[in-house]
Amino acid sequence: MAAGSDQKGATTLDERVDREGGDPASAADRARAARRDEAVRAAVGQGLLGPGTPVVGLLDVMGIRESAAALGAAFEAVAAPGTPVLHAFAVKATPLVPVLALLREEGIGAEVASPGELALARAAGVPPDRTVLDSPAKTPDELREALAQGIAVNADNPQELARIDALVRSAVPRSPLGIRVNPQVGGGAIEALSTATATSKFGVALRDEGAREWVVRACLDRPWLTRLHAHTGSQGIPLSLMARGVAETYELAEEINARAGRRQIDTLDIGGGLPVNFGSEAASPTYAQYARLLREVVPGLLDGRYGLVTEFGRSLLAKQGTVVARVEYTKSAGGRPVAVTHAGVQVATRTVYAPGAWPLRLAAYDAKGRPKTGPEVVQDVAGPACFAGDLLAEARALPLLEPGDHVAALDTGAYYFAHHYAYNSLPRPGVYGFVPDGSQQVAFATVREPQTPAEIVAESGGARASALTTLRAPERP
Ligand SMILES: *Cc1c(COP(=O)(O)O)cnc(C)c1O
């Protein structure tokens, strides 16, 4: 049943999806939107979302499984049979243990960039040989630990490689080891996420004077360096630029292998970065499109001579997550209606601080969690934080929101509600996974409990209330 179709003057889900324009939504996209509508209704109906818990994060478990399967199928379709491929989920996109465990069950490993992310991957049961460590600031202890466990490590720079040299001298490494390169193919629409600009902080900048030769030499001198890694950017990077970054990395591997006279570089880690369409329901571009483009631009990458590692984050999870918040009050300011909700900077930090780069689709639901109907009115949708810019959207056309209604920020499964920002000591919302239960109902599982005021006090030095009043400088004689 298309949600809302039972109401007078209602728009059907299909009408809503079509009105967004952009790439046409597939049957899978429409099914995901329908599951989301049902989940919002059920979250309200079952009391996960209510006056006392006015904001939640919802994760579509079927959607996550489908997304993981699409990734696997896309590369299987283009890579020579038998090619070893590890898809390592970039943990930073959704650092939640149950999500990592679900992905693990779908055959996906973990790309980690800190001791915390590594601990999450271990807690989810991701084995070391399906884990890749990539941070630009690994400490000596982190490196030693990773090499002892057999976790793949990509060295970011010459100083880090020197540390690895010392570790390799003291024990034969169990880890596959590589060097991260920056092909410097250029940036995308979002400067902060463009990792392949001339001056990006990541990897060895290949086009800098002498750098390419340094990488080749570094490999020829170290037979245990068997990988090259490049991650040419995230959101805002066109596919063609991503493919060029991969092509440059592949060319470098070919050069190293030719000069070594053997297949020393045996695996290419092509990073993540597939952009997400935040403008409409369509999950585009697809992994299949990107994989086919790679086959066209870099056929040698997929002919079976190289193993592959990928590190997708946002594209696996974004469309599978939704923040839903209650509308607490509505008012009017300067002639514009404003809905004050419980979702703002704490769950949508990038959108609030950089609304031009990170606009989100919003959906309006009524007090019972049913898609809200009625004429659209241009209104601001504000968050709960105490600063004027805390807006989920400015001047957005939506059915006029009323107190007790709900607003959903769509496509927020990656880098949003799992990345809590503790402004105003606003609590981390609960996160729930959902599946249709087969009888028109929705079953939920708690992924993360909502944070309590007592927990906020505890992690804000609550046990040390007198720490500063008792700390005194010695009196001068
Ligand atoms: C952030 C990051 C990723 C994931 O990027 P997405 O845009 O989320 O796919 C992959 N690899 C590295 C090294 C990263 O820093």
The ligand as an SDF file (V2000), in Angstrom:
LIG
                    3D

 15 15  0  0  0  0  0  0  0  0999 V2000
   36.6900    8.6440    4.0130 C   0  0  0  0  0  0  0  0  0  0  0  0
   37.5050    7.6300    3.3120 C   0  0  0  0  0  0  0  0  0  0  0  0
   36.8680    6.6270    2.5730 C   0  0  0  0  0  0  0  0  0  0  0  0
   35.3700    6.5800    2.3710 C   0  0  0  0  0  0  0  0  0  0  0  0
   34.9030    7.6510    1.6080 O   0  0  0  0  0  0  0  0  0  0  0  0
   33.3650    7.6790    1.1760 P   0  0  0  0  0  0  0  0  0  0  0  0
   33.2330    8.9640    0.4620 O   0  0  0  0  0  0  0  0  0  0  0  0
   32.5590    7.6440    2.4270 O   0  0  0  0  0  0  0  0  0  0  0  0
   33.1200    6.5100    0.3040 O   0  0  0  0  0  0  0  0  0  0  0  0
   37.6540    5.6540    2.0150 C   0  0  0  0  0  0  0  0  0  0  0  0
   39.0040    5.6530    2.1320 N   0  0  0  0  0  0  0  0  0  0  0  0
   39.6440    6.6120    2.8320 C   0  0  0  0  0  0  0  0  0  0  0  0
   41.1240    6.5510    2.9380 C   0  0  0  0  0  0  0  0  0  0  0  0
   38.9260    7.6350    3.4280 C   0  0  0  0  0  0  0  0  0  0  0  0
   39.5680    8.5880    4.0960 O   0  0  0  0  0  0  0  0  0  0  0  0
  1  2  1  0
  2  3  1  0
  2 14  2  0
  3  4  1  0
  3 10  2  0
  4  5  1  0
  5  6  1  0
  6  7  2  0
  6  8  1  0
  6  9  1  0
 10 11  1  0
 11 12  2  0
 12 13  1  0
 12 14  1  0
 14 15  1  0
M  END
$$$$
